[in-house]
Amino acid sequence: MVEPKLDIERHIKYWQRCLKTLLPTQYTSTDSNRIMLGFFILSALDILGAGPDTFPEKQRKNIRDWVLKCQHPNGGFCGSPNHRFPDSYYVDVGHGKQQMDPASLPATFFAILSLSFVGSFEQIRRDDCLKWLKTLQRDDGSFGEIVTQDGVIEGGRDMRPCYLAAGVRWMLRGDTPLSEKEKGDDIDLEKMVDYIRSGQTYDGGISESFQHEPHAGYSCCAISALSIINRLPHSPSLSGTEPQGLTNIPETIRWLVSRQVGYTVEKGEDEEETKTPAPPVLQGVYENQPSAPTPSLQDEDSVGFNGRCNKKVDTCYAYWVTASLDILGQDKAQLLNTKASRRFLLEHTQHRIGGFGKAPGDPPDIYHSNLGLATLAIMKEPGLKPFDSALCVTKQQKEIIGRLREAALSG
């Protein structure tokens, strides 16, 4: 069987089109998350070895200025320049500083990452951002996404904001010991760890709480957050007195590995994109039924991943599962059928114009295209840079972020 190929040049052209031309009208509804789209584009080009370090300085400056336009005067970043009012709207006119269109935690995470590709951290309002970050944490240890003008924390209580908060804190503060004053402005890590621990379910996955269905995306965010704050067993700074962030790691690994699903194209199926693709044959989706047979995924030509039991395969879940196991230990990722997973991505969701679709037959989109590349980078695909699964950037870029942080702190 001929092994499929990652066409790097074609993917670079896809991402350059995303960067330099207008996106399709379907992206209009994501304007409030435009900073996130920008990060995915910059990061994908970096993975491919055609990142912003190869851009002309004028282009780097334009990107840097665009990101800084999203910075909120009270700390944090907004999702796009269209969601950031002029400075005159944020002044104190006797009733306290107004929030107006408030800063967003996801936007702040992606804005800082984006700046790391094109400049320094010196223009980030670091102290304001860290103080604002603390206001997003609830009493139960979870985080919201915004704080309204009335001081109400809004946003879901799942593991994604915990991950984003851990990432923002690491990029701006790092792991250095804190002074008493800094401790007062810091988030409560112990409460965050307790909240993450409370989300592990009976079968090992992680959800919003132990009462909810586990989800691969939530699981990866929780594991990534714990890795960033050094609360996993292999973390070098974890002492015997600190609680580990997961209650049952072997069950978490078992649950993640069980997200593999054999994918088979129906015989005679027409895969032309002008037609609705036939549903895949899902093998092993009834794994929790005692009477169901237990198939061997080692014999499958293509293996996709789902995010929950009995769901269809999806490109992004290849990342959430593979990254989670990579963080828990590189030997854990070897529990996956990576050869068949690679074949699924390259034969079934890699698109002829570059990028990856959500599912077989789908057109490429920025989100799934980035995570498809990241998955292959974790699998050590030739031609792609080594990848840091916790921070969702290349290992080279993580080192750059550390240097930018230290330069800003010493400046």
Secondary structure, 3 states (H helix, E strand, C coil): CCCCCCCHHHHHHHHHHHHHCCCCHHHHHHHHHHHHHHHHHHHHHHHCCCCHHHCCHHHHHHHHHHHHCCECCCCCECCCHHHCCCHHHHCCCCCCCCCCCCCEHHHHHHHHHHHHHHCCCCCCCHHHHHHHHHHCECCCCCECCEECCCCCEECCCCHHHHHHHHHHHHHHCCCCCCCHHHHHHCCCHHHHHHHHHHCECCCCCECCCCCCCCCHHHHHHHHHHHHHCCCCCCCCCCCCCCCCCCCCHHHHHHHHHCCEEEEECCCCCCCCCCCCCCCCEEECCCCCCCCCCCCCHHHCCCEEECCCCCCCCCHHHHHHHHHHHHHHCHHHHCCCCHHHHHHHHHHHHECCCCCEECCCCCCECHHHHHHHHHHHHHCCCCCCCCEECCCCEEHHHHHHHHHHHHHHHHC
